[in-house]
Structures are given as structure tokens and as C-alpha cells.
Amino acid sequence: MSDTTVTKAGSAAPRIRIDLQQVADLVPPKSRVLDVGCGDGTLLAYLGAFKQVDGRGLELSMARVRMAVSQGLSVIQGNLESDLKDYPTGAFDYAILSQTLQATHRPRAVLEELLRIGRRAIVSFPNFGHWRVRLSLLFGGRMPVTTTLAETWFDSPNIHLCTILDFVDLCREMGVKIESGFALDGQGRQRDFSALSRRANLLSEQAVFVLTRA
């Protein structure tokens, strides 16, 4: 199977993970987008090809920055925990943080910066409250290894794992409005219930939220 998708205009855009597709579907065409922790630029390339966004990226790994720049994307090397402050307030329509919040040292401060920079923030993360995680801890007594938490504890970049309920509580404490929340399975497919429903914390392996200032 090819690793590219051909657009109607004839240009090629990389295929993206299903969970990234969920994020891409939330971005209106021609938006101004900052993808924080953008990796090799896969999501930005997709958004540029299919949504004609004005996209920018920030990525820690210089190797991945080079990969993104080689595709003609506007991506710079930087640390989100120290460099987001350099972006002007309200510079973007959407600030995206995909599967990265749990790897930050100060998640609350990062969320504050995302919502300062963007009119809306789209945030996705693995749900540590999923039933498989709970069972692994209860019966195995060890940190779980799952589809969305694939690394062993000593190799994992995740330092602030949270549950969906933890994240919702943080947003409430910060005065952040949750415009929508989507519950996803391990492959990134959308479940038939909201991330704000009672069963999401138990049955969803990951979640995507759209946030704005209340």
C-alpha cells in the first residue's frame, strides 16, 4: 500500500494515522494553524493539501524538523515548554497538541500557552483510566503496555499521564471551556459516545478535545 494520498489537485499528501485524521477533521479550511510537537510534519502536510491551511510547526527533534522542511513545510526546531512564549497572542486560529501533553513537564502551563496563542486548542492524549490500564495495575502490579502506551516505563517519554476525568477537572480549574470531546479507541477510531460521557473514562483508550477560553 502506498504511503501517500493523491489530492484532487494531483499533489501528494502523506497518509495519516486515524487519530490524526480525527484532529484534521476538526480544522476548518484556510485556518491559521500551529502544530506543536509536529514531528515530521505529517499532519501539517495533510492540512495543507486538503484544507489549504496556513500551517506552522514547532518540533524538538532536529532530524524530524529536517524531514518536515524537506517537504516544504514551515517548521522550526524548539522546545514547546520554553519557546511557546515567543509566539504572539492570538496569532493562530488553532493550536494543536497531539499525543504530547503527557510528555510535558508543566501540562497546565502548556495549555495556558496554547490558548493564548490560538483562538482554539485541539489536544489529544492517551487515557490512563482505560479499563485495560486499570486491570494491568490491579492484577499485574506493573505499569501497563498498551496500544496507546506502547513503551515500557523506563523507555517512555510520558511523565504526566492522566485520565480523561483528570483532564476535564484541570480544564474546569483553569476556567477553560470544552467545546467538544471525542472518545477514541486504540486505533484512533471515534467511539459512539462523547469523551464527556460517564463511560468514556473507562472505555476510551484516547481522547481529543477542542478547547477555548470561557
PEJOQUI-V177134 format. One record per residue. N is the residue number from 0. RES is the residue in one letter. SS is DSSP state (alpha for helix, beta for strand, coil for the rest). Layout:
n: <N N>
res: <RES RES>
ss: <SS SS>
This chain:
n: <0 1 2 3 4 5 6 7 8 9 10 11 12 13 14 15 16 17 18 19 20 21 22 23 24 25 26 27 28 29 30 31 32 33 34 35 36 37 38 39 40 41 42 43 44 45 46 47 48 49 50 51 52 53 54 55 56 57 58 59 60 61 62 63 64 65 66 67 68 69 70 71 72 73 74 75 76 77 78 79 80 81 82 83 84 85 86 87 88 89 90 91 92 93 94 95 96 97 98 99 100 101 102 103 104 105 106 107 108 109 110 111 112 113 114 115 116 117 118 119 120 121 122 123 124 125 126 127 128 129 130 131 132 133 134 135 136 137 138 139 140 141 142 143 144 145 146 147 148 149 150 151 152 153 154 155 156 157 158 159 160 161 162 163 164 165 166 167 168 169 170 171 172 173 174 175 176 177 178 179 180 181 182 183 184 185 186 187 188 189 190 191 192 193 194 195 196 197 198 199 200 201 202 203 204 205 206 207 208 209 210 211 212 213>
res: <M S D T T V T K A G S A A P R I R I D L Q Q V A D L V P P K S R V L D V G C G D G T L L A Y L G A F K Q V D G R G L E L S M A R V R M A V S Q G L S V I Q G N L E S D L K D Y P T G A F D Y A I L S Q T L Q A T H R P R A V L E E L L R I G R R A I V S F P N F G H W R V R L S L L F G G R M P V T T T L A E T W F D S P N I H L C T I L D F V D L C R E M G V K I E S G F A L D G Q G R Q R D F S A L S R R A N L L S E Q A V F V L T R A>
ss: <coil coil coil beta beta beta coil coil coil coil coil beta beta beta coil coil coil alpha alpha alpha alpha alpha alpha alpha alpha coil coil coil coil coil coil beta beta beta beta beta coil coil coil coil coil alpha alpha alpha alpha alpha alpha alpha alpha alpha alpha coil coil beta beta beta beta beta beta coil coil alpha alpha alpha alpha alpha alpha alpha alpha coil coil coil coil coil beta beta beta coil coil alpha alpha alpha alpha alpha alpha alpha coil coil coil coil coil beta beta beta beta beta beta beta coil coil alpha alpha alpha coil coil coil alpha alpha alpha alpha alpha alpha alpha alpha alpha alpha alpha beta beta beta beta beta beta beta beta beta coil coil coil coil alpha alpha alpha alpha alpha alpha alpha alpha alpha alpha coil coil coil coil coil coil coil coil coil coil coil coil coil coil coil coil coil coil coil coil coil coil coil alpha alpha alpha alpha alpha alpha alpha alpha alpha alpha alpha coil beta beta beta beta beta beta beta beta beta coil coil coil coil coil beta beta beta beta beta coil coil coil coil coil alpha alpha alpha alpha coil coil beta beta beta beta beta beta beta beta coil>
